[in-house]
Amino acid sequence: MSHDRDYLKTDSDPISRLRQEGLMLHMKGAGYAFAFCTVTLIIVLICMWIGRNLLDEQSQEADDPTPWSSLQISDDVGLI
């Protein structure tokens, strides 16, 4: 009996089928990871392009607006 989803054609050898299905699942996961990393990289590159090309020079050279950006930690803190 032939299954509709028997892509590997390994009905007679269960060990070979297990190995091939494991490889197929690993390759599927690697493909998903590649797609995720590629989309993330494209988003970062688009944000960098927007920051360099679409923002005016004043906003690129301005100080950081957050109050914690210039926080200086002193080294003379005494430990007991």
Summary of the structure (lengths in Angstrom):
residues: 80
radius of gyration: 27.2
end to end distance: 78.3
largest distance: 79.4
contacts: 120
relative contact order: 0.05
helix: 62%
strand: 0%
